[in-house]
Amino acid sequence: MWEEKFSSRSKTMKASAIRELLKLVESPDIISFAGGMPDPNLFPKEILGEIAKEVFVNHGGKALQYGPTEGVKPLRETIVKMMQEEGIKNVGLENVLVTTASQQALDLIAKVFVDPGDTVIVEAPSYVGGLQALQAFQANFVTVPLDEEGIKTDILEEKIKELQGKGVNIKLIYVIPNFQNPAGVTLSLERRKELLRISHTYEIPIIEDDPYGEIRFEGEKFPSLLELDQIGNVIGLRTFSKILAPGFRLGWIIANATAISKLALAKQAADLCSPSSTQYIADKFIRDGYMNDYLDKVRKVYKEKKDTMLNAMEKYFPKEVTWTKPHGGMFVWVETPEYIDTDALFIEAVKEKKVAYVIGSAFYPYGEDKRHMRLNFTLSTLEQIDEGIKRLGELLQSKIR
């Protein structure tokens, strides 16, 4: 009976491939490079515990109460200051919406902007959660490939001209410019400017999803699309999940005030407001000056883990296999020869070698790629990284023709 009652929209929803894969790798004897989780050993538990106690004891009346849909004012003020210090000058409280992490932001954007059959242009590959949120509201996808400088803007413009020439309604361009998930690449400054030119010329808003921008441990930092944008065509998504703790479930949207007002209406229907308690705790953590020291520690540890993974891959992987070399973030994107199916290889990796990754096809809207895998380097220990890459290298070597 229940199948007959589901809406037509719900029938298009798909489970996250990553979430389904993680169910298969819960055994403690498996070395998992599958998740996108921060290292829990780095969480500032003692500091957050002290802050939480103060918040609940001295400000519990507000922290334990419903809050404004847009977010509690102190945190929004802190976010405005953070954005201004980053270089985004034209931002005020009216441009900020606090969300239940950036995954809710993606859901709200899809709900507000996407009608069934609308086209969204995404990178190939792209973030699973972004694809999932847009797909739930029946978007059609057009993909544009990446290289080491990010989305290939020449191909992007060609596809836009072709689609608009056919009368296709392109609603959004969705990109992850910094240490892209899953590819780990960063959009170059030249292409950021070109992407904005294309957005302005063809009047297509850009969704800039930037969870990892603060986790740069080497290389030059580029201005965000939000900072470079001069006409308000960019909607920026940020999250505390990667720069503080995912358990807080807090993120924020920066956008034109009109867009924020509509997104806030959608949020009212979704959850009324994000948790007031974690908003006050996060705000005090930043105001008391702990964030920079915490991020410095995260960057140092993650760089060591990234270097360990890349060195192990040089040592153990076949020469026919290649990979990206990220300057930040959490992921390495591995490419195998065309004749190796990484979807099928996953089962062997888990059962025979006790090592897990995320299949490349999960990051394409129509599952069209089966020669890549995503490896996370932030959760495992240095010893686990070396051993896990060794096991995976042995399996890959056995498949080389």
C-alpha positions in Angstrom: 0.0 0.0 0.0 2.7 2.5 0.9 4.4 2.4 -2.5 1.1 3.5 -4.0 1.0 6.5 -1.7 4.4 8.0 -2.3 4.5 11.2 -4.4 6.0 11.1 -7.9 8.8 13.3 -6.6 9.7 10.9 -3.9 10.0 8.1 -6.4 12.9 9.8 -8.1 14.9 10.0 -4.8 18.0 7.8 -4.6 20.0 6.7 -1.5 23.4 8.2 -1.1 25.9 5.8 -2.5 28.4 6.8 0.2 25.9 6.2 3.0 25.0 2.8 1.6 28.7 1.8 1.2 29.5 2.9 4.7 27.1 0.4 6.0 29.3 -2.3 4.5 32.5 -1.2 6.0 31.6 -0.8 9.7 33.7 -3.8 10.7 36.7 -2.7 12.8 39.1 -4.8 10.8 38.5 -2.8 7.6 40.7 0.2 6.9 38.2 2.7 5.5 39.1 5.6 3.2 35.4 5.9 2.3 34.0 8.6 4.6 34.5 12.3 4.5 34.8 12.7 8.2 37.2 14.9 10.2 39.6 13.3 12.6 37.7 13.1 15.9 41.0 13.2 17.9 41.4 16.8 16.9 38.0 18.0 18.1 38.5 20.7 20.9 36.3 18.7 23.3 37.5 20.3 26.5 37.2 23.8 25.3 33.7 23.1 23.8 32.7 21.4 27.0 33.6 24.5 29.0 31.9 26.8 26.6 28.8 24.6 26.5 28.5 24.7 30.3 28.8 28.4 30.4 26.2 28.8 27.6 23.7 26.5 29.3 24.2 27.8 32.8 24.3 31.5 32.0 22.3 31.8 28.8 20.2 28.7 28.9 16.9 30.6 28.5 18.0 31.5 25.0 20.2 28.6 24.1 17.5 26.0 24.9 14.7 28.0 23.3 13.4 28.3 19.7 15.5 30.8 17.8 14.9 33.0 14.7 14.7 31.1 11.4 17.6 33.2 10.0 19.8 32.2 12.9 20.6 33.7 16.3 21.8 37.3 15.9 25.2 36.9 17.7 26.3 34.1 15.4 25.0 35.9 12.3 27.0 39.0 13.4 30.1 36.8 13.8 29.6 35.2 10.4 29.2 38.7 8.8 32.6 39.7 10.4 34.2 36.5 9.2 33.0 37.1 5.7 34.1 40.7 5.7 37.6 39.7 6.9 37.7 37.2 4.1 37.2 40.1 1.6 33.4 39.9 1.0 32.6 43.5 1.7 28.9 43.9 0.7 27.5 41.5 3.3 25.2 42.3 6.3 22.8 40.4 8.5 20.2 40.4 5.7 22.6 38.3 3.6 23.0 35.5 6.1 20.9 32.4 6.7 22.1 29.9 9.3 21.3 26.4 8.2 21.3 22.9 9.7 24.7 22.3 8.0 25.3 22.9 4.3 23.4 19.8 3.3 20.2 21.6 4.4 21.4 24.6 2.4 21.6 22.4 -0.7 18.1 21.1 -0.1 16.6 24.6 0.4 18.2 25.9 -2.8 16.8 22.9 -4.7 13.4 23.5 -3.2 13.4 27.2 -3.9 15.0 27.3 -7.4 14.4 24.0 -9.2 11.2 23.1 -10.9 10.8 19.5 -12.3 12.7 19.3 -15.6 14.9 22.4 -15.0 18.6 21.9 -15.9 21.5 22.3 -13.4 25.0 22.3 -14.7 27.4 20.4 -12.4 31.1 19.5 -12.4 32.0 16.0 -13.5 32.6 14.5 -10.9 30.5 16.4 -8.3 29.5 16.1 -4.7 27.1 13.2 -4.0 25.0 15.2 -1.5 24.6 18.1 -3.9 23.5 15.8 -6.7 21.1 14.0 -4.3 19.5 17.2 -3.1 18.9 18.5 -6.6 17.8 15.2 -7.9 15.1 15.0 -5.2 13.5 18.0 -6.8 13.6 16.5 -10.3 16.5 18.5 -11.8 18.1 17.4 -15.1 21.9 17.4 -15.0 24.4 18.5 -17.6 28.0 17.8 -16.7 31.2 19.7 -17.5 34.5 17.9 -17.0 37.3 19.0 -14.6 41.0 19.2 -14.9 43.7 20.2 -12.5 42.4 23.9 -12.7 38.8 23.0 -12.0 35.8 23.1 -14.2 36.7 23.6 -17.9 35.0 27.0 -18.6 35.5 26.8 -22.3 33.4 23.6 -22.5 30.9 25.1 -20.0 30.2 28.1 -22.3 29.9 25.9 -25.3 27.3 23.7 -23.5 25.4 26.8 -22.3 25.1 28.2 -25.8 24.0 24.8 -27.1 21.4 24.3 -24.4 20.0 27.8 -24.6 19.8 27.6 -28.3 17.5 24.6 -27.8 15.3 26.5 -25.4 16.6 24.6 -22.3 16.0 26.4 -19.0 19.3 26.4 -17.1 18.6 27.4 -13.5 22.0 27.0 -11.8 25.7 26.2 -12.1 26.9 24.2 -9.0 30.6 24.2 -8.3 32.9 23.3 -5.4 35.9 25.6 -6.1 38.3 24.6 -3.3 39.8 21.1 -2.9 36.8 19.8 -4.8 34.9 16.8 -3.4 35.7 14.3 -4.8 38.5 15.3 -7.1 40.6 17.4 -4.7 41.4 20.1 -7.3 41.1 23.8 -6.9 39.5 26.3 -9.4 42.2 28.6 -10.7 41.9 32.4 -10.4 41.7 32.8 -14.1 38.8 30.3 -14.3 37.0 31.8 -11.4 36.9 35.1 -13.2 35.9 33.4 -16.4 33.1 31.4 -14.6 31.7 34.7 -13.2 31.8 36.3 -16.7 29.8 33.4 -18.1 27.4 33.6 -15.2 26.8 37.3 -15.8 26.6 37.0 -19.6 24.1 34.2 -19.6 22.3 35.2 -16.4 22.8 31.9 -14.6 23.4 32.0 -10.8 26.3 30.1 -9.4 26.1 27.9 -6.2 29.5 28.1 -4.6 29.8 25.2 -2.2 32.9 25.8 -0.1 33.2 23.5 2.9 37.0 23.1 2.7 38.3 26.5 1.8 39.7 27.1 5.3 41.6 23.7 5.2 44.4 24.8 2.9 47.8 23.5 4.0 49.9 24.6 1.0 49.7 26.7 -2.1 48.2 30.1 -2.9 44.8 31.0 -1.6 42.4 32.4 -4.2 39.5 34.9 -3.6 36.2 33.2 -3.4 33.6 33.6 -6.1 31.5 35.5 -3.6 34.4 38.0 -3.2 35.0 38.4 -6.9 31.3 38.7 -7.8 30.2 42.3 -8.5 26.5 41.9 -9.2 25.3 39.4 -6.6 25.0 36.3 -8.9 26.7 33.9 -6.4 25.0 32.0 -3.6 27.7 30.9 -1.2 27.5 27.8 1.1 29.7 27.3 4.1 29.7 24.9 7.0 31.1 24.3 10.5 31.2 20.6 9.8 34.7 20.6 8.4 36.2 23.6 10.3 34.8 22.8 13.8 32.5 19.7 14.3 29.9 18.0 12.1 27.9 17.1 15.1 26.9 20.7 15.5 25.0 20.5 12.3 25.5 24.1 11.4 26.3 25.9 8.2 25.3 29.1 6.5 24.2 30.7 3.2 25.5 34.0 1.9 23.4 35.5 -0.8 21.3 38.5 -2.1 18.8 39.6 0.5 15.8 38.7 -1.8 17.1 35.1 -2.2 17.8 34.8 1.5 14.2 35.9 2.3 12.8 33.2 0.1 15.2 30.5 1.4 14.3 31.5 5.0 10.6 30.8 4.1 11.6 27.4 2.9 13.5 26.8 6.1 10.6 27.7 8.2 8.6 24.9 6.7 11.6 22.5 7.1 12.6 22.9 10.7 11.6 26.3 12.0 15.2 27.0 13.0 18.6 25.4 13.5 19.5 24.4 17.1 20.0 27.5 19.2 22.3 25.8 21.6 25.0 24.8 19.1 24.7 28.3 17.5 25.6 30.0 20.8 28.4 27.5 21.4 29.9 28.0 18.0 29.6 31.7 18.2 31.5 31.9 21.6 34.2 29.5 20.3 34.9 32.0 17.5 34.5 35.1 19.6 36.9 33.8 22.3 39.6 33.3 19.7 39.8 29.6 19.5 39.0 29.0 15.8 42.4 30.0 14.3 44.4 27.9 16.7 42.2 24.9 16.1 42.4 25.3 12.3 46.2 25.6 12.4 46.3 22.3 14.2 43.9 20.7 11.7 45.9 21.9 8.7 49.2 20.6 10.1 47.8 17.1 10.9 45.9 16.8 7.6 48.9 17.8 5.6 50.9 15.0 7.2 48.2 12.5 6.5 47.9 13.7 2.9 51.6 13.4 2.4 51.6 10.0 3.9 48.9 8.8 1.5 50.6 10.3 -1.6 53.9 8.8 -0.6 52.3 5.4 -0.1 50.6 5.6 -3.5 53.9 6.4 -5.1 55.4 3.3 -3.4 52.5 0.8 -3.8 50.3 1.7 -6.7 50.9 0.5 -10.3 52.4 3.1 -12.7 49.3 2.8 -14.8 47.2 4.4 -12.0 47.2 8.2 -11.5 45.8 10.5 -8.8 45.3 14.2 -7.9 47.6 16.1 -5.5 45.4 18.3 -3.4 46.6 21.4 -1.5 43.9 21.1 1.1 40.6 19.5 2.0 40.2 15.8 2.6 40.3 13.8 -0.6 42.5 12.2 -3.3 40.9 11.2 -6.7 42.3 8.1 -8.2 42.1 7.2 -11.9 42.6 3.6 -13.1 43.0 2.2 -16.6 39.7 2.0 -18.5 39.5 -1.8 -18.2 39.4 -1.7 -14.4 35.8 -1.3 -13.1 36.1 0.4 -9.7 32.5 -0.4 -8.8 33.2 -4.2 -9.2 36.6 -3.8 -7.5 35.1 -2.3 -4.4 33.6 -5.7 -3.3 37.0 -7.4 -3.7 38.7 -4.6 -1.8 36.4 -5.0 1.2 36.1 -8.7 1.2 39.6 -9.8 0.3 41.8 -6.8 1.3 39.8 -5.3 4.1 40.1 -1.8 2.7 37.4 0.5 1.4 37.0 3.5 -0.8 34.1 5.3 -2.5 33.3 4.2 -6.1 33.7 6.9 -8.7 30.3 6.4 -10.3 28.7 7.8 -7.2 29.9 11.2 -8.1 28.3 11.3 -11.5 24.5 12.1 -11.8 23.9 9.2 -14.1 26.7 6.9 -12.8 28.6 7.1 -16.1 32.1 6.7 -14.8 33.5 3.4 -13.4 37.3 4.0 -13.5 37.8 6.3 -10.5 37.8 6.0 -6.7 37.8 8.6 -4.0 40.1 8.2 -1.0 39.8 10.1 2.3 43.0 10.8 4.2 41.7 12.6 7.3 40.1 9.9 9.4 42.7 7.1 9.4 46.0 7.0 11.3 49.3 7.3 9.5 49.9 3.6 10.0 46.4 2.7 8.7 47.0 5.0 5.6 50.2 3.2 4.7 48.8 -0.3 5.3 45.5 0.5 3.5 47.2 1.9 0.5 49.5 -1.1 0.4 46.5 -3.5 0.3 44.7 -1.4 -2.3 47.9 -1.3 -4.4 48.2 -5.1 -4.3 44.7 -5.4 -5.6 45.2 -2.9 -8.3 48.4 -4.5 -9.4 46.6 -7.8 -9.8 44.2 -6.2 -12.3 46.8 -4.5 -14.5 47.1 -6.1 -18.0 
